[in-house]
């Protein structure tokens, strides 16, 4: 009985540790936004985004931020148990990020093999939910 309780408690502590560490990584992303608010242009609805993207150096910074976000999601999806509200919240945040950040979709589409299978599975689930555009078929 004590062994089972110890295992359960250890699992809860490990899950909590993953959650806390993930939140710390989100704070790092927020620090990037604070240091350069134009990085919000990672979101396609950011005002003036098109003008900012004309600068190749800025585009590189935006891609770097996208990679940072993907690395956070990769850690979360690799370590966080799939059951529970924490996982659902992270998955919702991930899906929102994919919907609003084209750089994330471009990277995951082009480089599937370098990312963890759990992250790719979450991406595939999101992708399947997306409306499919009908293709023109000539007569």
Secondary structure, DSSP 8 states (H G I E B T S, - for coil): -HHHHHHHHHHHHHHHHHHHHHHHHHHHHHHHHHH-GGGGGGSTTSTTHHHHTTSHHHHHHHHHHHHHHHHHHHHHHHHS-SSSHHHHHHHHHHHHHHHH-HHHHHHHHH-GGGS-HHHHHHHHHHHHHS---------
